[in-house]
């Protein structure tokens, strides 16, 4: 046995002293390896795939059954093709959405499920819309923390590991009572007072950290209140600006849960979706920052009601203030300053208040007349 031991010892010594076994080259090589911040198992298999600038992106949208997900999928499918955009959610989609293009079940709290979806579908863009909104989040802080923060961590790790271009929306809710409110610039003190706002500041900072630390192509827009005719209000503080149109057309009266003088920045959904596509398509060298304000208009409930009454003069508006929503709105920006987005990648809105009201009444009025006829 002793000759065998000596032989093994001799061979091991030669291996350790060989020039190519030095630790220094290994250290230098490790700096050039792209890896996920998530712990990866030792038997994981990696395949490097390069995409040219002319390749169409393969897009996954999480939280896809909300108003923004469905609308963005429609826009992106026109741009990149029906099969290149996959909607995902944990809910069962209605028939018209299921048959409009690829849909897949995905739970953002299930890291393994998300990773399989990205790998199996060769995803290159990820749009992360899954979140609990402001008023809903305050009613269930634990769930909001899980969805808005833990889910984001899964998204960030997967995007970094697979070299995705990642879009995560932020919001006017990312600011707080100590922020400058009129106007609110891109860079200022934030300090929000809701779990929704806190989670969005967390998303902005984590995304920028991953960009600088791991080279993640992270992009973020702070959305104002978004107004759409395609879906019902979903529990946000700015949802009164959607509900008023439904109630005005169907009942001729509207009860507002914010004070008439509460001014907030707003945007029609078509502008919002176009801004999202434009910032995702913008060359990286055009982006001087990774999180931008975007804005279109700013109005109060009273101003909106007056504009609606130009078309429906019999509309009756009363005010029953919800203290939770009012408290949230009083901490938010009154007007967004978005000059950096306009300068860097050419952002320009198309809808002001008169165009917004006319368009919303046209869509909701048409749907109401169709439902009545049926």
C-alpha positions as a printed NumPy array, in Angstrom:
array([[  0.   ,   0.   ,   0.   ],
       [  2.853,   2.431,   0.788],
       [  4.222,   2.59 ,  -2.818],
       [  0.685,   3.353,  -4.006],
       [  0.29 ,   6.154,  -1.458],
       [  3.653,   7.647,  -2.443],
       [  2.703,   7.499,  -6.127],
       [ -0.61 ,   9.272,  -5.518],
       [  1.138,  11.918,  -3.384],
       [  3.717,  12.5  ,  -6.135],
       [  1.083,  12.89 ,  -8.852],
       [ -0.979,  15.253,  -6.705],
       [  2.076,  17.41 ,  -6.027],
       [  2.82 ,  17.675,  -9.746],
       [ -0.761,  18.712, -10.465],
       [ -0.769,  21.36 ,  -7.774],
       [  2.542,  22.831,  -8.923],
       [  1.642,  22.89 , -12.616],
       [  1.521,  26.467, -14.047],
       [ -2.038,  26.109, -15.315],
       [ -3.324,  25.183, -11.869],
       [ -2.486,  28.585, -10.361],
       [ -5.317,  30.319,  -8.499],
       [ -4.676,  33.672, -10.196],
       [ -5.911,  32.696, -13.712],
       [ -8.984,  31.106, -12.159],
       [ -9.705,  34.325, -10.301],
       [ -9.372,  36.384, -13.46 ],
       [-11.66 ,  34.017, -15.371],
       [-14.318,  34.135, -12.68 ],
       [-14.67 ,  37.885, -13.111],
       [-15.729,  37.363, -16.722],
       [-18.438,  34.79 , -16.027],
       [-22.019,  36.041, -16.002],
       [-23.986,  34.481, -13.158],
       [-27.209,  34.85 , -11.261],
       [-27.162,  36.256,  -7.75 ],
       [-29.473,  33.351,  -6.854],
       [-27.695,  30.193,  -5.656],
       [-27.562,  27.802,  -8.62 ],
       [-27.322,  24.034,  -8.164],
       [-24.077,  22.352,  -9.199],
       [-25.771,  20.225, -11.881],
       [-27.421,  23.201, -13.618],
       [-26.851,  23.369, -17.366],
       [-26.245,  26.739, -19.029],
       [-26.415,  27.511, -22.732],
       [-25.203,  30.848, -24.05 ],
       [-27.54 ,  32.294, -26.681],
       [-26.852,  35.578, -28.443],
       [-29.579,  37.656, -30.075],
       [-28.885,  40.21 , -32.769],
       [-30.516,  43.636, -32.799],
       [-32.701,  42.509, -35.717],
       [-34.255,  39.595, -33.815],
       [-37.787,  40.18 , -32.553],
       [-38.046,  40.048, -28.757],
       [-39.874,  37.189, -27.068],
       [-41.924,  38.858, -24.341],
       [-43.395,  37.52 , -21.092],
       [-45.901,  39.721, -19.224],
       [-46.594,  38.825, -15.586],
       [-49.851,  39.91 , -13.958],
       [-51.124,  39.982, -17.501],
       [-54.879,  40.001, -16.858],
       [-54.905,  43.551, -15.477],
       [-55.791,  46.521, -17.673],
       [-52.158,  47.26 , -18.507],
       [-51.138,  43.683, -19.272],
       [-53.964,  43.022, -21.718],
       [-53.477,  46.376, -23.424],
       [-49.712,  46.026, -23.705],
       [-50.002,  42.491, -25.085],
       [-52.301,  43.782, -27.831],
       [-49.848,  46.559, -28.729],
       [-46.768,  44.327, -28.655],
       [-48.427,  41.594, -30.725],
       [-49.095,  44.137, -33.46 ],
       [-45.433,  45.142, -33.296],
       [-43.689,  41.78 , -32.867],
       [-46.228,  39.112, -33.847],
       [-48.939,  37.256, -31.959],
       [-46.807,  34.31 , -30.843],
       [-43.914,  36.439, -29.56 ],
       [-45.892,  37.868, -26.629],
       [-47.01 ,  35.597, -23.778],
       [-49.524,  36.78 , -21.198],
       [-49.333,  35.125, -17.784],
       [-51.299,  35.254, -14.551],
       [-52.553,  33.04 , -11.71 ],
       [-56.182,  33.622, -12.723],
       [-58.202,  31.93 , -15.437],
       [-58.406,  34.222, -18.476],
       [-61.706,  35.084, -20.139],
       [-62.306,  33.442, -23.504],
       [-61.54 ,  36.487, -25.644],
       [-58.133,  36.93 , -23.978],
       [-57.306,  33.211, -24.022],
       [-57.96 ,  33.034, -27.768],
       [-56.201,  36.316, -28.597],
       [-52.692,  34.884, -28.187],
       [-50.424,  32.739, -25.994],
       [-51.422,  32.552, -22.32 ],
       [-49.678,  30.607, -19.572],
       [-50.146,  30.102, -15.833],
       [-47.357,  31.678, -13.826],
       [-47.015,  32.389, -10.118],
       [-44.295,  34.965,  -9.447],
       [-43.784,  33.479,  -5.977],
       [-42.802,  30.148,  -7.577],
       [-39.195,  30.691,  -8.674],
       [-38.838,  27.305, -10.362],
       [-42.044,  27.775, -12.37 ],
       [-40.922,  31.219, -13.567],
       [-37.472,  29.957, -14.522],
       [-38.959,  27.105, -16.571],
       [-41.23 ,  29.513, -18.443],
       [-38.32 ,  31.809, -19.317],
       [-36.089,  28.941, -20.457],
       [-38.706,  26.882, -22.322],
       [-40.033,  29.909, -24.229],
       [-36.648,  31.584, -24.813],
       [-37.888,  34.838, -23.274],
       [-35.786,  37.966, -23.96 ],
       [-38.062,  40.731, -22.563],
       [-39.901,  40.475, -19.249],
       [-42.621,  42.981, -18.305],
       [-43.461,  42.623, -14.612],
       [-46.985,  43.912, -13.932],
       [-47.864,  41.653, -10.968],
       [-48.594,  43.833,  -7.932],
       [-51.219,  44.702,  -5.336],
       [-52.288,  48.341,  -5.743],
       [-52.379,  51.044,  -3.098],
       [-55.756,  50.712,  -1.327],
       [-55.859,  46.911,  -1.721],
       [-52.299,  46.637,  -0.386],
       [-53.173,  48.602,   2.749],
       [-56.009,  46.158,   3.424],
       [-53.634,  43.162,   3.192],
       [-50.069,  44.226,   3.94 ],
       [-48.703,  40.678,   4.293],
       [-49.938,  39.622,   0.872],
       [-48.756,  42.907,  -0.667],
       [-45.301,  42.351,   0.804],
       [-45.15 ,  38.832,  -0.617],
       [-46.364,  39.766,  -4.101],
       [-44.716,  43.174,  -4.48 ],
       [-41.356,  42.431,  -2.843],
       [-40.694,  38.67 ,  -2.726],
       [-42.122,  38.247,  -6.218],
       [-39.898,  41.069,  -7.47 ],
       [-36.807,  39.331,  -6.079],
       [-37.64 ,  36.215,  -8.105],
       [-38.098,  38.331, -11.231],
       [-34.799,  40.176, -10.727],
       [-32.798,  36.996, -10.196],
       [-34.255,  35.254, -13.232],
       [-33.796,  38.325, -15.435],
       [-30.161,  38.684, -14.333],
       [-29.422,  34.994, -14.811],
       [-30.836,  34.857, -18.334],
       [-29.79 ,  38.294, -19.598],
       [-33.334,  39.625, -20.05 ],
       [-34.438,  43.184, -20.666],
       [-36.669,  43.833, -17.657],
       [-39.429,  46.433, -17.292],
       [-40.951,  47.069, -13.866],
       [-43.451,  49.934, -13.565],
       [-43.327,  52.341, -10.672],
       [-45.93 ,  54.891,  -9.682],
       [-46.854,  58.257,  -8.225],
       [-47.277,  56.191,  -5.033],
       [-43.482,  55.935,  -4.748],
       [-43.463,  59.432,  -3.234],
       [-44.53 ,  60.591,   0.216],
       [-45.589,  63.659,   2.208],
       [-42.042,  65.058,   2.369],
       [-41.563,  64.864,  -1.415],
       [-41.943,  68.028,  -3.507],
       [-45.463,  67.752,  -4.935],
       [-45.873,  70.392,  -7.616],
       [-43.921,  69.473,  -9.617],
       [-42.258,  66.241,  -8.517],
       [-38.866,  65.675, -10.24 ],
       [-37.243,  62.349, -11.125],
       [-34.746,  62.579,  -8.276],
       [-35.908,  63.781,  -4.869],
       [-36.742,  62.472,  -1.415],
       [-39.459,  59.796,  -1.619],
       [-40.414,  58.199,   1.734],
       [-43.878,  56.79 ,   0.836],
       [-46.36 ,  55.861,   3.568],
       [-48.055,  52.823,   1.937],
       [-46.787,  49.273,   1.444],
       [-47.467,  49.736,  -2.278],
       [-45.273,  52.84 ,  -2.404],
       [-42.551,  51.298,  -0.253],
       [-42.464,  48.228,  -2.501],
       [-42.163,  50.411,  -5.608],
       [-39.239,  52.412,  -4.189],
       [-37.684,  49.05 ,  -3.326],
       [-38.21 ,  47.913,  -6.933],
       [-36.617,  51.078,  -8.35 ],
       [-33.544,  50.782,  -6.135],
       [-33.13 ,  47.022,  -6.514],
       [-33.467,  47.286, -10.289],
       [-30.826,  50.016, -10.455],
       [-28.573,  47.999,  -8.131],
       [-28.875,  44.912, -10.33 ],
       [-28.106,  47.085, -13.365],
       [-24.864,  48.371, -11.824],
       [-23.903,  45.131, -10.034],
       [-24.853,  42.48 , -12.599],
       [-25.388,  44.44 , -15.82 ],
       [-29.155,  43.805, -15.837],
       [-30.937,  45.846, -18.512],
       [-33.512,  47.254, -16.079],
       [-36.004,  49.91 , -17.216],
       [-38.706,  51.599, -15.161],
       [-41.36 ,  54.276, -15.652],
       [-43.251,  55.983, -12.853],
       [-46.812,  55.857, -14.113],
       [-49.337,  58.52 , -13.116],
       [-52.949,  57.449, -12.572],
       [-53.911,  55.38 , -15.632],
       [-57.38 ,  55.752, -17.175],
       [-58.798,  53.012, -19.399],
       [-62.204,  52.074, -20.805],
       [-61.293,  48.407, -21.205],
       [-61.455,  47.296, -17.583],
       [-63.155,  47.996, -14.283],
       [-61.333,  49.906, -11.503],
       [-58.917,  47.66 ,  -9.612],
       [-58.54 ,  49.134,  -6.117],
       [-56.258,  52.096,  -6.761],
       [-56.55 ,  55.58 ,  -5.294],
       [-56.89 ,  57.171,  -8.746],
       [-59.654,  54.772,  -9.825],
       [-62.324,  57.434,  -9.294],
       [-61.189,  58.845, -12.66 ],
       [-62.297,  55.607, -14.331],
       [-65.413,  54.968, -12.261],
       [-66.914,  58.359, -13.057],
       [-67.3  ,  57.447, -16.733],
       [-69.032,  54.119, -16.036],
       [-71.412,  55.684, -13.518],
       [-72.083,  58.742, -15.669],
       [-73.131,  56.649, -18.666],
       [-75.049,  53.953, -16.779],
       [-76.642,  55.857, -13.865],
       [-76.267,  59.575, -14.501],
       [-74.733,  60.135, -11.077],
       [-71.36 ,  59.586,  -9.421],
       [-70.148,  59.474,  -5.812],
       [-66.473,  60.47 ,  -5.553],
       [-64.334,  59.2  ,  -2.661],
       [-61.749,  62.021,  -2.926],
       [-62.14 ,  65.714,  -2.145],
       [-63.096,  67.818,  -5.187],
       [-59.823,  69.797,  -5.058],
       [-57.478,  66.742,  -4.922],
       [-55.049,  67.223,  -7.832],
       [-53.191,  64.184,  -9.19 ],
       [-51.247,  63.426, -12.401],
       [-53.158,  61.258, -14.887],
       [-52.696,  59.585, -18.271],
       [-54.844,  57.799, -20.844],
       [-53.86 ,  54.161, -21.226],
       [-52.865,  54.472, -24.901],
       [-50.189,  57.013, -23.96 ],
       [-49.032,  54.805, -21.081],
       [-48.641,  51.701, -23.236],
       [-46.891,  53.599, -26.008],
       [-44.441,  55.084, -23.47 ],
       [-43.702,  51.586, -22.18 ],
       [-42.924,  50.284, -25.671],
       [-40.82 ,  53.338, -26.499],
       [-38.637,  53.09 , -23.4  ],
       [-38.18 ,  49.339, -23.953],
       [-37.08 ,  49.913, -27.55 ],
       [-34.804,  52.862, -26.741],
       [-31.068,  52.142, -27.213],
       [-29.347,  51.81 , -23.845],
       [-26.958,  54.667, -24.621],
       [-29.932,  57.075, -24.814],
       [-30.948,  56.385, -21.209],
       [-29.32 ,  58.75 , -18.723],
       [-31.186,  57.013, -15.871],
       [-33.082,  53.775, -15.317],
       [-36.245,  55.179, -13.685],
       [-38.185,  58.005, -15.341],
       [-41.269,  60.058, -14.527],
       [-43.803,  60.288, -17.357],
       [-46.789,  62.625, -17.388],
       [-49.627,  63.795, -19.594],
       [-52.096,  65.896, -17.581],
       [-53.006,  66.803, -14.012],
       [-56.547,  67.472, -12.795],
       [-58.896,  67.363,  -9.8  ],
       [-62.172,  65.396,  -9.44 ],
       [-64.061,  68.666,  -9.784],
       [-62.283,  69.565, -13.052],
       [-62.892,  66.079, -14.441],
       [-66.585,  66.211, -13.51 ],
       [-66.97 ,  69.6  , -15.193],
       [-65.422,  68.251, -18.403],
       [-67.716,  65.202, -18.355],
       [-70.744,  67.46 , -17.772],
       [-69.967,  69.273, -21.027],
       [-71.078,  66.037, -22.723],
       [-73.555,  64.803, -20.09 ],
       [-74.986,  67.961, -18.479],
       [-77.427,  66.02 , -16.256],
       [-74.609,  64.175, -14.437],
       [-74.937,  64.566, -10.645],
       [-71.694,  64.423,  -8.647],
       [-71.5  ,  64.121,  -4.855],
       [-68.545,  63.567,  -2.535],
       [-68.243,  60.951,   0.214],
       [-64.613,  61.06 ,   1.266],
       [-62.796,  57.794,   1.96 ],
       [-60.213,  58.749,   4.614],
       [-57.81 ,  55.969,   3.577],
       [-57.768,  56.932,  -0.091],
       [-57.743,  60.649,   0.694],
       [-54.807,  60.195,   3.05 ],
       [-52.923,  58.351,   0.322],
       [-53.718,  60.977,  -2.332],
       [-52.603,  63.826,  -0.055],
       [-49.097,  62.302,   0.038],
       [-48.789,  61.884,  -3.723],
       [-47.473,  64.262,  -6.396],
       [-49.859,  66.843,  -7.793],
       [-47.88 ,  67.057, -11.021],
       [-45.008,  65.035, -12.494],
       [-41.927,  66.711, -13.98 ],
       [-40.895,  64.478, -16.898],
       [-38.394,  66.547, -18.909],
       [-35.731,  63.807, -18.75 ],
       [-37.993,  61.295, -20.508],
       [-38.874,  63.874, -23.162],
       [-35.202,  64.792, -23.676],
       [-33.585,  61.326, -23.52 ],
       [-35.907,  59.134, -25.582],
       [-38.426,  61.56 , -27.041],
       [-41.465,  60.935, -24.839],
       [-44.502,  62.969, -25.871],
       [-48.099,  62.457, -24.736],
       [-51.069,  62.721, -27.124],
       [-54.137,  62.921, -24.827],
       [-55.063,  65.95 , -22.741],
       [-58.203,  66.2  , -20.583],
       [-60.728,  67.074, -23.356],
       [-59.479,  64.253, -25.618],
       [-59.455,  61.849, -22.666],
       [-63.088,  62.572, -21.714],
       [-64.348,  62.387, -25.276],
       [-62.566,  59.064, -25.897],
       [-63.716,  57.467, -22.636],
       [-67.352,  58.462, -23.152],
       [-67.244,  57.164, -26.716],
       [-65.935,  53.729, -25.682],
       [-68.066,  53.285, -22.564],
       [-71.153,  54.737, -24.228],
       [-70.754,  52.36 , -27.181],
       [-70.357,  49.369, -24.853],
       [-73.403,  50.43 , -22.829],
       [-75.587,  50.832, -25.927],
       [-74.447,  47.422, -27.202],
       [-75.22 ,  45.751, -23.878],
       [-78.652,  47.406, -23.78 ],
       [-79.404,  46.216, -27.327],
       [-78.353,  42.657, -26.479]])
